Amino acid sequence: MSKFDQMTFRMLVSNLKSTDRQTVLDTLKQLEEEKRSISIPPIFCLSVAHPDKVIRLAAKNALSKLDTDGEVEKLTSGKEPEAAVKLLIEKFGNFKQ
């Protein structure tokens, strides 16, 4: 991935922290369309910890489309969210790097 792509991807993922519901939903859709497995860990975070139920459901839907092999469920089943995210970062990578 080029430096420019890395920078724009980081900016896109940072939109997941927005307080605006529509911004987060649009970002999830964009990440889902890009089909980059590196976006799985931050999307997983939203799916388990976001206070807005609509966003949690949208994140779960995006995860299901990105993770067609069921790897996320296998890695995270029965784990605390923090430990699960660490495992997902090990498997799929960290978008910050």
N, C-alpha and C positions, 0 to 999 in steps of 0.2 A: 504494500500500500504506500502510495507517495505521501510526502510530508503534508501536502495540501489535503489529501483525502483523510489523513489521520486527524488533522486539525478540524475539518468540517464534521467528521464523525464524532469527535469529542464534544463539539458544540451541540450536535444533535442529541447525544446522550445526556448532556447537561440539561436539556429541555425537560427531561423526565422529572427534574426537581421543581418544576414550575408549580405555582399555586393555582394556575389557570387550568381547569379540567380539560378544556378543548385543546390546549397546547399539548398536554400530556397525551391525550388520545390520538392527536395527529402525529405526534412523535412516535408513538407505539406503532401506528400504521406504517409510517415511513421505515422504521427499523425492521418491521415484519417483511416489507417489500424488498428491502436490501438483502435479506437472508444471510446476514453475517452472524455466525455462531458466537462471535465475541460479544454480541449484544445480549446474550442469554443471561449472564449474571445480573446486570442491572435490571433487566425486565423481571427476573425472578424476584428480586428485592421488592419491586412494586407489587407483584402478585401475592406476596405474603404479608407485606407490612404497610402498604399505603392505607391511609384512613378512609379513603373514598371507595366504596364498594364497586362502583361502576369502573373505576380505574383498575382495581384488583381483578375484576372479571375480564376486562380488555387485555390486561397483561397476561393472564392465564391463557386467553385465546391466542395471543401473539406467540407465547411460548409453545403452545401445541403445534403451531404452524412452523416454527423454527426447529423444533425438536421432534422430528417425525419418527425417530428411533426409540423414543421414550427414555433417553439417557438421563434427563433431568430428574424424572421420577425415581429412577434407580439410584442416582447419586444422593438425592435429598430426602428420600423417604425415612421418616423417623428421626431426622436431624433437626437441631435448633437452627433457626434461620441464619445466624452468623456462621455456624460451622458449614451449613449447606452452601452458602455463598463462597466460602473459601474453597470448597471442593469444586464448585462450578468454575471458579477462576482458574484453578489448576488444570481443569479439563479443557475449557474453552478459551482461556486467556483473559487478560485484563485490558480493557479499552484505554486505560490511562497510560499504558506503556507504548 
